[in-house]
Amino acid sequence: MARRFNLKTLLQKTSVNLLLQYLNSRDIPVEFKSHEPGKVKPAVIFKAWAKISDSKRAELEVELRQIYFLATEKGEKALILAAAQQGEDLAPVLTGLKNYYDRAIFACLKRPAYWNDALRLLTVENTPPRYWRKRRNIPKNPALTDAENIGRFQRAIGDYFHQKEGLGENCHVDYFKKKEIDQFIAYPEDYARTGNAWVGNKFKRHPCTPAFEVFFVYSEKEGTLDINFPGNRWVIPDLQEIFAEIILGTNIGPEKKDVKVFDLAPLKQKGFQFVYGPTDGVKSVKVRKLRITNNYDNSSLQFEGANPLKEMYKVFNGAGANAYTLSDYDVTKAQFEVRFDPNLGPANKNKYVFTVTCPNSCTLGYFDGRESIIRKMLTDSGLER
């Protein structure tokens, strides 16, 4: 989980009435003055906390960690998306509550059916963005997501890491659909390690076998597959083929060499303009950072500041300014900032900053409709193929 859990903060930030409802629903009787919202003394709750069994306290601490995890802007979005998948518009209900802590604990209490989906959605959103790798021209087959096929997918991934890296054979896969996107989280068995833990009042070091995460995001409409794996990137092509064979029922073979998903060459053209529609709600787009790489000696130049494109043109303007011309360089990395009109959508997220690295890496997520607008803008502007 992204933030370090702080029970004291959770107790202090949650409104008294919701906190009391939660504690009572979990059979933790606590009495305090309900006319002092936001001023609950954690010591009062800790006193009651000490009276429950170790097993029950451990169970509740896991749930409270999840509440804390979802008590963010992204967590609220995850709850709204999870509810929308089951036919409810939860946004008006949540926005009527005091803060993110209230919204998360309300959902835990009143909308438990959305809870696990929201946690999975937020887990995908919080993955390290630098590990995403995209492959285009995937056959646009519907994903085969019945229980039997998911079981085959689990076994195939477990077998792959067992044979390739000597890991355990076990693997679990969670599947969920977000609008037109099929998302899978695989949990292969990692190497065993020693964990430090308290069991009752005894400190113990005991072996445990953790799992690591591999994320698959498939768009049937676009014919694309994105994989996030925080390990050797040469594993990605094998995972692509396993996914296609089992989930799509087809053989895609190795990806052709030198196939670029992203092409940043248009940024070298003076007068380059981003392309987006008047109804997209985009207020402004700019390049924040730029890296160009020499085709001959592989050296790089980097530009940032108010106008990196202008700085790049300035360096190569005029005869004899450099031993090389701009045509001798490829644009290999760029950071973008997109701002949306706050009057034409959610006011709490108007700025998106992301990085594109050639040939196939982009840190832009898959969390909301505006990210889809940005992806279309990249394609229409000639930056994504």
C-alpha positions in Angstrom: 0.0 0.0 0.0 1.3 3.4 -0.9 1.1 5.2 2.4 2.4 4.1 5.7 -0.6 3.2 7.9 -1.3 5.5 10.8 -4.2 4.4 13.0 -4.1 7.6 15.1 -4.6 9.7 12.0 -7.5 7.6 10.8 -9.2 7.8 14.2 -8.7 11.6 14.4 -9.8 12.4 10.9 -12.9 10.3 10.8 -16.2 11.9 11.9 -17.4 10.7 15.3 -20.7 9.3 14.1 -19.2 7.2 11.3 -16.4 6.0 13.6 -18.9 5.0 16.3 -21.0 3.1 13.7 -17.9 1.3 12.5 -16.7 0.3 16.0 -20.1 -0.8 17.1 -20.6 -2.9 13.9 -17.3 -4.7 14.8 -18.4 -5.2 18.5 -16.0 -2.7 20.0 -18.0 -0.7 22.5 -16.6 2.8 22.9 -18.2 5.7 24.5 -17.2 9.3 23.8 -18.9 12.7 23.4 -20.6 12.7 20.0 -20.8 16.6 20.0 -17.1 16.8 19.5 -16.5 15.7 15.9 -12.9 15.4 14.9 -11.8 15.6 18.6 -11.9 12.0 19.5 -9.0 11.0 21.8 -7.3 8.0 20.3 -6.4 6.8 23.9 -10.1 6.2 24.5 -10.3 3.8 21.6 -7.0 2.3 22.3 -8.3 1.4 25.7 -11.2 -0.6 24.2 -8.8 -1.9 21.6 -6.7 -3.6 24.2 -9.6 -5.6 25.5 -10.3 -7.6 22.3 -8.5 -10.8 21.3 -5.3 -10.8 19.4 -6.9 -12.6 16.4 -9.8 -10.1 16.2 -7.5 -7.1 16.6 -5.3 -8.4 13.7 -8.4 -8.9 11.5 -9.6 -5.4 12.2 -6.2 -3.8 11.7 -6.1 -5.4 8.2 -9.5 -3.8 7.4 -8.5 -0.4 8.9 -5.3 -0.5 6.7 -7.6 -0.9 3.7 -9.8 2.0 4.8 -6.7 4.2 5.2 -5.4 3.0 1.8 -8.7 4.1 0.1 -8.9 7.4 2.1 -7.4 9.4 -0.8 -8.5 11.1 -4.0 -7.5 8.1 -6.0 -9.3 5.8 -3.5 -12.5 7.8 -3.9 -12.2 7.4 -7.7 -11.7 3.7 -7.2 -14.9 3.4 -5.1 -16.9 5.4 -7.7 -15.6 3.2 -10.6 -16.3 0.0 -8.7 -19.8 1.2 -7.9 -20.4 2.2 -11.5 -19.5 -1.3 -12.7 -22.4 -2.5 -10.6 -24.8 0.2 -11.8 -24.7 2.8 -9.0 -23.6 6.4 -9.3 -21.8 6.7 -5.9 -20.2 10.1 -6.6 -23.1 12.3 -5.2 -23.2 10.2 -2.0 -19.5 10.4 -1.3 -19.0 14.0 -2.1 -21.7 14.8 0.5 -19.4 13.4 3.2 -16.8 15.5 5.1 -13.5 14.0 3.8 -11.7 11.0 2.3 -11.6 9.2 5.6 -15.4 9.5 6.0 -15.9 8.3 2.4 -13.7 5.3 2.8 -15.3 4.1 6.1 -18.8 4.8 4.8 -18.1 2.6 1.8 -16.7 -0.1 4.0 -19.9 0.0 6.1 -22.6 0.7 3.6 -21.3 -0.6 0.2 -19.2 -3.7 1.0 -20.0 -5.2 -2.4 -17.7 -2.6 -4.0 -14.9 -3.0 -1.6 -12.6 -5.6 -3.1 -13.0 -4.2 -6.7 -12.1 -0.7 -5.4 -9.0 -2.1 -3.7 -7.9 -3.9 -6.9 -8.5 -0.8 -9.0 -6.4 1.3 -6.7 -3.6 -1.3 -6.6 -3.3 -1.1 -10.4 -3.3 2.7 -10.3 -0.5 2.8 -7.7 1.8 0.5 -9.6 5.3 2.0 -10.3 4.7 3.7 -13.7 8.2 3.2 -15.1 7.6 -0.6 -15.5 4.7 -0.3 -17.9 5.4 -1.8 -21.4 2.9 -1.6 -24.3 2.4 -3.8 -27.3 0.2 -2.8 -30.1 -1.4 -4.9 -33.0 -2.8 -7.5 -30.6 -5.7 -9.5 -32.2 -8.9 -7.9 -31.1 -10.4 -11.0 -29.6 -12.7 -10.9 -26.6 -11.0 -11.9 -23.4 -11.8 -15.4 -22.2 -12.3 -14.8 -18.5 -14.4 -17.8 -17.3 -13.1 -19.6 -14.1 -11.6 -22.5 -16.0 -9.5 -20.2 -18.3 -8.4 -18.0 -15.4 -7.2 -21.2 -13.7 -5.2 -22.1 -16.8 -3.7 -18.6 -16.8 -2.7 -18.9 -13.2 -1.0 -22.3 -13.7 0.8 -21.0 -16.9 2.3 -18.0 -15.1 3.3 -20.1 -12.0 4.9 -22.7 -14.2 6.8 -20.0 -16.2 8.4 -18.4 -13.2 9.1 -21.8 -11.6 11.0 -23.0 -14.7 12.7 -19.6 -15.6 13.7 -18.3 -12.2 13.3 -21.3 -9.8 10.4 -19.7 -8.0 7.5 -21.6 -6.5 4.8 -22.9 -8.8 1.8 -21.2 -7.1 0.0 -18.2 -8.7 -3.3 -16.5 -8.2 -5.0 -14.1 -10.7 -7.7 -11.5 -10.0 -9.7 -10.3 -12.9 -12.0 -7.3 -13.3 -13.3 -5.2 -16.1 -13.3 -1.4 -16.2 -15.5 -0.1 -18.9 -13.8 -1.4 -22.1 -10.6 -2.5 -20.4 -9.8 -6.0 -19.1 -7.5 -5.9 -16.2 -5.7 -8.8 -14.5 -3.4 -8.9 -11.5 -1.3 -12.0 -11.2 0.3 -13.0 -7.8 3.1 -15.5 -8.5 4.9 -17.1 -5.6 8.2 -15.4 -4.8 11.3 -16.7 -3.0 10.8 -17.5 0.6 12.1 -15.1 3.2 12.2 -14.7 7.0 9.6 -12.4 8.5 9.6 -10.8 11.9 6.3 -10.9 13.7 4.6 -10.9 17.1 2.5 -14.0 17.8 0.6 -13.1 20.9 3.2 -11.7 23.3 6.1 -13.7 21.7 8.5 -12.3 19.1 9.2 -14.8 16.3 11.2 -15.0 13.1 9.5 -17.4 10.8 9.7 -18.2 7.1 7.1 -16.9 4.8 6.5 -17.1 1.0 5.3 -13.7 -0.3 3.9 -13.0 -3.7 4.9 -10.4 -6.2 2.5 -8.6 -8.7 2.3 -8.6 -12.4 -0.4 -6.4 -14.1 -2.0 -7.0 -17.4 -4.2 -4.4 -19.1 -5.9 -5.4 -22.3 -8.0 -3.2 -24.6 -10.0 -5.2 -27.2 -11.1 -2.0 -28.8 -7.6 -0.7 -29.4 -5.8 -4.0 -29.8 -3.2 -3.2 -27.1 -1.7 -5.1 -24.2 0.1 -3.3 -21.4 2.1 -5.2 -18.8 3.7 -3.9 -15.6 6.4 -6.2 -14.2 9.1 -4.8 -11.8 11.8 -7.2 -13.0 13.8 -8.2 -16.0 12.2 -6.5 -19.0 13.1 -9.5 -21.2 10.4 -11.5 -19.4 7.7 -9.2 -20.9 7.6 -10.8 -24.4 7.1 -14.3 -22.8 4.2 -12.9 -20.7 2.6 -11.3 -23.7 2.6 -14.7 -25.5 1.2 -16.5 -22.5 -1.6 -14.0 -22.2 -2.5 -14.1 -25.8 -2.5 -17.9 -26.0 -4.7 -18.4 -23.0 -6.8 -15.3 -22.5 -7.2 -14.4 -26.2 -7.0 -17.9 -27.6 -4.4 -17.0 -30.3 -0.7 -17.1 -31.0 1.0 -13.7 -31.5 4.6 -14.8 -31.6 7.5 -12.5 -30.8 7.1 -8.8 -31.4 8.9 -7.6 -34.5 12.2 -5.8 -33.8 12.3 -2.0 -34.0 8.6 -1.7 -33.6 7.9 1.6 -31.9 4.7 2.2 -30.0 5.6 5.8 -29.4 7.3 8.1 -31.9 8.4 11.5 -30.5 10.0 12.7 -33.8 7.2 15.2 -34.5 8.4 17.2 -31.5 11.4 18.2 -33.6 9.2 20.1 -36.1 9.0 23.8 -35.5 5.4 24.8 -35.0 4.3 21.4 -33.7 0.8 21.4 -32.4 -1.0 18.9 -30.2 -4.3 17.7 -31.7 -7.4 17.5 -29.5 -11.1 18.2 -29.9 -13.1 21.2 -28.6 -15.3 18.9 -26.5 -12.3 17.1 -24.9 -12.1 19.7 -22.1 -8.3 20.2 -22.6 -7.2 23.6 -21.5 -3.5 23.4 -22.3 -0.7 21.0 -23.2 3.0 21.5 -22.8 6.3 19.7 -22.9 8.1 20.0 -19.5 11.2 18.0 -20.2 12.9 16.6 -23.3 15.7 14.2 -24.0 17.3 13.7 -27.5 19.8 11.0 -28.3 22.5 11.1 -31.0 22.2 8.4 -33.6 26.0 8.1 -34.0 27.6 8.2 -30.6 24.5 7.7 -28.4 25.2 10.8 -26.4 22.2 12.7 -25.0 21.0 16.3 -24.6 18.3 17.2 -22.1 16.1 20.3 -22.0 13.7 21.5 -19.4 12.3 24.7 -18.1 9.6 27.0 -19.4 9.9 25.9 -23.0 12.1 22.9 -23.7 11.2 22.7 -27.4 12.3 26.3 -27.9 15.6 25.6 -26.1 16.2 22.6 -28.4 15.6 24.7 -31.5 17.9 27.4 -30.2 20.8 24.9 -29.7 20.6 23.8 -33.3 19.9 27.2 -34.8 22.7 28.6 -37.0 25.5 27.1 -39.0 28.4 25.8 -36.9 26.4 25.8 -33.7 27.0 22.0 -33.3 29.0 19.3 -35.1 25.6 17.6 -35.6 22.2 18.8 -36.8 18.9 18.1 -35.2 18.2 15.5 -37.8 21.1 13.5 -36.3 19.1 13.1 -33.1 16.1 11.1 -32.0 13.7 12.4 -29.3 13.8 9.4 -26.9 12.0 10.8 -23.8 9.5 13.6 -23.1 7.5 14.7 -20.1 4.2 16.2 -20.7 1.7 18.3 -18.7 -2.0 18.3 -19.7 -4.4 20.7 -18.0 -8.2 20.3 -18.2 -10.8 23.0 -17.9 -12.1 22.7 -14.3 -15.5 23.8 -15.4 -15.9 20.8 -17.7 -15.3 17.8 -15.4 -14.1 16.8 -12.0 -12.6 19.8 -10.3 -10.3 17.7 -8.1 -8.0 16.5 -10.9 -7.3 19.0 -13.6 -3.5 18.4 -14.1 -1.9 15.3 -15.5 1.9 14.9 -15.7 3.4 11.8 -17.4 6.5 10.6 -19.2 6.8 8.9 -22.6 10.0 6.9 -23.3 10.6 5.4 -26.7 9.9 2.8 -27.9 7.1 1.5 -25.7 6.9 3.0 -22.2 4.4 5.5 -20.8 3.6 6.4 -17.2 0.1 7.5 -17.9 -2.5 5.4 -16.1 -5.8 3.8 -17.0 -7.8 5.2 -14.1 -10.3 7.6 -15.6 -11.9 9.0 -18.8 -9.5 11.9 -19.0 -6.5 9.6 -19.4 -8.3 8.0 -22.3 -8.6 11.5 -23.8 -4.9 12.1 -23.4 -4.1 8.8 -25.1 -6.3 9.7 -28.0 -4.5 13.1 -28.2 -1.1 11.4 -28.4 -2.3 9.2 -31.3 -4.0 12.1 -33.1 -0.8 14.2 -32.7 1.3 11.5 -34.3 3.2 10.6 -31.0 1.6 7.2 -30.5 1.2 4.8 -33.4 
